[in-house]
Amino acid sequence: MFHPTLKLSNLKDNYSSNSRIFFNIIQVGTGGTGGYLVQRLSKLLYALSQNNDYHFKYTLIDGDQVESSNLMRQPFIEEDLLQPKAQVLAERYEAAYDIPILYRPSYIENATELTDLIYSEGYSFALHLPVLLGCVDNNATRQIMDDVFNEVPNMVYIDSGIDAMDSERSTESGYSGQVVCGVKLNNRKYLGPVGEVYPNILEDIDTRLPTQACGQQMVYYPQRMQTNEVAASVMMGYLNTLLSDHEIVSHYTNFNARTMNTRPTYLVREQVTK
């Protein structure tokens, strides 16, 4: 079945298949979904980097340390305990695939911290495209990422969100989730980010950043490993098409890890025309 695709050729009028492109990949969150995403994305970047003309920067951001409870559903082992999650994963997969992976073992607290990473390098290339990956469990951080998306001229912002387990309906809860791909090229918004698809994210005034929540304020929402892994796989579907083919084929995808149902919302012609 044919569906319209959004091509990165819309980034610049003089874009060609031979243009040098710099993918500045910034991943916020390295826990459940984020940890499994690092595994898969590192391998893809290794494969793509076999082409010497492929250029990217991959940075992991997370202020969490590995705790014993993380060993149940996140890709960590006992030797990682009390170590920064971002550092553990960056060093592990940099060594495994011989690709550079940077890390920042602290939380994002404002939009400036993200924009500084975006503008740090890469503008010597014909095409510079920030790729922001949201793998967080709080809307306060999503609100910061939404601000950055609206501020910069070019960005692909892929965000994953999953439902927490509910003890009153534990056998069915915690399996659903969604991945939303926002795209902005040359100051034109082609695809709205997660905050436009799910406006309640931006309306959430009770949400707090990890640095603003103390032990009593922070509520632990248990997640399922199976749901985290499906979320990471769906994100990889977007990233594989983006990084390999320079295209995007759907705006957002809803999924259920229990029924293994995945429902993408494909693009329509009005979204991909200049």
C-alpha positions in Angstrom: 0.0 0.0 0.0 1.4 3.4 -0.9 1.7 6.2 1.7 3.2 9.6 1.2 6.7 10.0 2.8 8.3 13.1 4.3 11.8 13.4 2.8 14.8 15.2 4.3 15.1 16.8 0.9 12.8 19.4 2.3 15.6 20.5 4.7 17.4 22.5 1.9 16.5 23.3 -1.6 19.9 22.2 -2.8 19.8 18.9 -1.0 20.9 15.9 -3.0 21.7 12.3 -2.2 25.4 13.2 -2.1 25.0 16.0 0.4 26.9 15.6 3.7 24.5 15.4 6.6 25.3 15.6 10.3 22.8 13.8 12.6 23.1 15.3 16.0 21.3 12.6 18.1 20.4 13.6 21.7 18.7 11.0 23.8 17.1 12.1 27.1 16.4 9.1 29.3 18.3 5.8 29.6 16.0 3.8 31.8 13.5 1.2 30.7 12.7 2.3 27.1 15.8 4.4 26.8 18.2 1.6 27.8 16.8 -0.8 25.2 16.9 1.9 22.6 20.7 2.5 23.2 21.3 -1.2 22.5 19.5 -1.1 19.2 20.5 2.4 18.0 24.2 1.8 18.7 24.1 -1.3 16.4 22.4 0.7 13.7 24.9 3.5 13.9 27.7 1.0 13.8 26.3 -0.4 10.6 25.8 3.0 9.0 29.2 4.2 10.0 30.9 1.6 7.8 30.3 4.2 5.2 33.0 6.7 5.8 30.9 9.6 4.6 28.2 9.0 7.3 28.4 11.6 10.1 26.7 11.6 13.5 27.0 12.5 17.1 25.2 10.4 19.8 24.7 11.8 23.3 23.0 10.2 26.3 21.5 12.3 29.0 20.2 11.0 32.4 20.8 11.9 36.0 19.7 8.5 37.4 22.0 5.9 38.9 21.5 2.2 38.6 19.5 0.9 41.5 18.7 -2.7 42.5 15.1 -2.3 41.3 16.3 -1.5 37.8 17.8 -4.9 37.4 14.3 -6.4 37.1 13.4 -4.7 33.8 16.2 -2.5 32.5 19.3 -3.6 30.7 21.7 -3.4 33.6 23.6 -5.9 35.7 24.8 -6.1 39.3 28.2 -4.7 38.5 26.4 -1.5 37.3 24.8 -0.7 40.7 25.3 2.9 41.9 26.8 3.9 38.6 25.3 6.6 36.3 23.0 5.0 33.8 24.1 7.2 30.9 27.8 6.5 31.6 27.3 2.7 31.9 25.4 2.5 28.6 27.7 4.9 26.7 30.8 3.1 27.7 29.4 -0.4 27.2 28.1 0.2 23.6 31.0 2.4 22.6 33.3 -0.4 23.4 31.0 -3.1 21.8 30.6 -1.3 18.5 33.6 1.0 18.4 31.6 4.1 17.8 31.7 7.4 19.8 28.9 7.8 22.4 29.0 10.8 24.6 27.1 11.1 27.9 25.9 13.6 30.4 25.1 12.1 33.9 22.7 14.8 34.9 19.1 15.8 34.3 17.9 18.4 31.8 16.5 21.3 33.8 15.8 24.0 31.1 15.6 24.5 27.4 19.0 26.3 27.2 20.8 23.1 28.3 19.4 21.3 25.3 19.9 24.0 22.8 23.5 24.3 23.8 24.0 20.7 22.9 22.2 21.2 19.6 24.4 24.1 18.6 27.7 22.8 19.9 28.9 21.5 16.6 27.9 20.2 13.2 27.3 23.4 11.3 30.4 22.8 9.1 28.3 20.2 7.3 25.9 21.0 4.4 23.0 19.7 6.4 22.8 19.7 10.2 19.8 17.9 11.7 19.2 17.6 15.5 17.4 14.3 16.4 15.9 14.6 19.9 14.8 11.3 21.5 12.5 11.5 24.5 12.5 8.4 26.7 11.3 10.0 30.0 8.5 9.3 32.4 7.5 12.8 33.3 5.7 15.6 31.4 7.9 18.4 32.9 10.8 17.2 30.8 8.6 16.7 27.8 7.5 20.4 28.2 11.1 21.4 28.0 11.7 19.3 24.9 8.5 20.8 23.3 9.9 24.3 24.0 13.2 23.4 22.2 11.3 21.9 19.3 9.4 25.2 18.8 12.6 27.3 19.2 15.0 25.7 16.7 14.6 25.8 12.9 15.3 22.1 12.2 14.6 19.1 14.4 13.1 15.6 14.4 11.7 14.9 17.9 10.7 11.3 18.6 9.1 10.7 21.9 7.9 7.5 23.6 5.4 7.2 26.4 3.9 4.2 28.1 1.2 3.5 30.6 2.1 2.6 34.1 0.8 -0.6 35.8 -2.4 -0.3 37.8 -2.6 -2.6 40.8 -6.4 -2.8 40.5 -6.2 -4.2 37.0 -2.7 -5.5 36.9 -3.2 -8.2 34.4 -4.1 -5.8 31.6 -2.6 -2.5 32.6 0.9 -1.2 31.7 1.0 -2.6 28.2 -0.1 0.4 26.1 2.0 3.2 24.7 2.7 5.5 21.9 5.6 6.9 19.9 5.2 10.4 18.3 7.5 11.9 15.6 7.5 15.7 15.4 9.3 17.2 12.4 10.4 20.8 11.8 12.4 21.8 8.7 13.5 25.3 7.7 11.2 26.7 10.4 8.2 24.9 9.0 6.4 22.5 11.2 5.5 19.5 9.1 4.5 17.1 11.9 3.4 18.3 15.4 5.4 16.9 18.4 3.9 14.8 21.2 2.6 17.9 23.0 0.3 18.7 20.1 -0.9 15.1 19.5 -1.5 14.7 23.3 -2.3 18.3 24.6 -2.7 17.0 28.2 1.1 16.8 28.3 1.5 20.6 28.0 -1.5 21.2 30.3 0.0 19.1 33.1 0.9 21.7 35.8 1.4 19.1 38.6 4.3 17.4 36.9 7.8 17.9 38.3 11.3 17.5 37.0 13.4 14.8 38.8 15.5 17.6 40.4 12.4 19.2 41.8 10.9 16.1 43.5 11.9 14.8 46.9 11.4 11.3 48.1 7.8 11.9 49.3 6.8 13.9 46.2 8.2 11.4 43.7 5.7 8.7 42.9 7.0 5.5 41.5 5.1 4.2 38.5 6.0 0.6 37.7 6.4 -0.4 34.1 6.6 -3.6 32.2 9.8 -4.7 30.6 7.9 -6.1 27.6 6.3 -2.7 27.1 9.6 -0.9 27.3 11.1 -3.2 24.7 8.2 -2.7 22.3 8.4 1.1 22.7 12.1 0.9 21.9 11.5 -1.3 18.8 8.8 1.2 17.5 11.2 4.1 18.0 13.8 2.1 16.1 11.4 1.8 13.2 11.3 5.6 12.9 15.0 5.9 13.4 15.9 3.2 10.9 13.9 4.9 8.2 15.2 8.4 9.2 18.9 7.6 9.5 19.1 5.1 6.6 16.6 6.4 4.0 16.3 10.0 5.1 12.5 9.6 5.2 9.6 9.5 7.6 6.5 7.4 6.9 4.2 7.9 9.8 3.4 10.7 12.4 2.7 8.5 15.4 2.2 4.9 16.4 0.0 3.5 19.2 0.8 0.0 20.4 -0.1 -2.7 22.9 2.6 -5.0 24.1 0.1 -7.6 25.4 -1.8 -8.1 22.2 1.2 -7.2 20.0 -1.0 -4.7 18.1 0.8 -1.8 16.5 -1.3 1.0 14.8 0.6 3.7 12.9 -1.0 6.9 11.7 0.5 7.4 8.3 1.2 10.7 6.6 -1.2 12.4 4.3 -0.2 14.4 1.2 -0.9 17.8 2.9 1.8 17.0 5.5 4.6 16.3 3.1 4.2 19.0 0.5 6.2 22.2 0.7 
